[in-house]
């Protein structure tokens, strides 16, 4: 399911969808709105423009740290020494001190909620020994996730000419973070965190503006401008907006909120197919069964322009990967659902086998081999 979700995101980020209502005109260098549930692009401007990510970098830092926790390379209650480099970090800070005891879990809160550069460097050093080595891990993870226009030099997002990304890559990264670490993502909606008797609010103003918004991260440098990634859980659908290069803190909040609300207003979230529903039964060769059901491993929810749901404007065709030869495991990709809207291509989505089909006995395999030969 993890691979399927990523593939959907990669497929659908390649193009946008036209609604009846045009998207708002945003005062930003680059922006993107996606339906994160399906991976659809709902609106975009310059999504592939290379930009400086500023503290949005910490989304990847978080991802690598969470992976280290998952893999047992770190423990949440592990005490982390505070280096001089971390202690003297410039920019936003958690205010850790080499003389105080601080744990991985506390540092994560300092990084996520307070955007502390000192906490971020301390975590990078705890995972990889140095921030430079940690940046190599970040780049390896970016490559694995398909972030083709992203390169990291540091863990904090402090300016560097080689430290770049795009709105499209940031959307993919945010999708991966929420998908792969849903429990850890809950911290992103925390409105404040106190450390060393210093209470700092989350810089994401939208946590107070809309109760459905539960993250994600702000960023700012002089050269990057004011940036924000915000995500909104809208019933069965999650909308995520990436807005880069606005003129002020207030502007990034206003523009991002306008983009999220546009998505909720202009598109309906429509469940087209139930989890486990067979859209088609596919012929299978050399198997203990002659056919296998093809469908989705989870409810298939799509964003559709207002007025499309329930009409005959949207049509789908299942294209099987033939010849399909046993063994087939439940969850294997076996077909593609191609959707058209008003006769024009709307999207392609992988379908998976809904059951295991083991190989047949020797006679069944031999008979199907003859049929395949004649075909």
Number of C-alpha atoms within 10 A of each C-alpha: 12 9 8 18 19 18 16 19 24 18 17 21 23 12 13 17 16 14 17 10 13 10 17 11 10 18 16 20 18 23 29 27 32 29 28 28 22 22 27 26 24 27 23 22 16 14 23 16 16 17 21 28 32 26 28 24 25 24 22 25 27 23 22 23 24 21 15 16 15 12 10 10 13 19 14 14 11 13 16 21 18 22 16 12 14 25 19 14 20 12 12 15 20 27 18 22 17 13 8 10 12 20 15 21 16 20 25 24 22 25 27 27 27 25 27 27 27 29 31 30 27 30 31 26 22 22 19 17 12 15 23 17 16 25 22 17 19 25 17 15 16 21 14 10 15 15 21 13 18 23 18 24 22 24 27 30 23 18 18 12 8 12 19 20 23 25 28 28 23 24 26 22 20 24 22 20 19 18 16 15 15 11 9 14 19 13 16 18 20 17 18 14 18 15 16 10 8 9 12 17 14 22 18 26 20 24 21 13 12 12 11 15 23 21 28 27 24 30 25 22 17 10 12 19 20 24 31 30 27 26 29 25 16 12 8 13 20 20 26 28 31 30 29 32 25 22 16 13 18 11 17 29 23 16 21 27 22 16 27 20 13 18 25 17 12 19 23 18 21 17 15 11 16 15 13 18 16 18 17 17 16 22 17 20 24 24 23 17 16 14 15 23 21 29 29 24 18 12 15 19 18 21 27 20 20 14 13 17 17 9 8 9 13 17 16 16 13 20 15 18 13 12 12 18 17 19 15 21 15 16 18 17 19 23 21 19 19 16 17 16 15 11 10 11 13 18 19 17 21 21 25 25 24 24 15 18 21 15 17 18 11 9 10 15 18 13 13 17 14 10 11 12 8 7 7
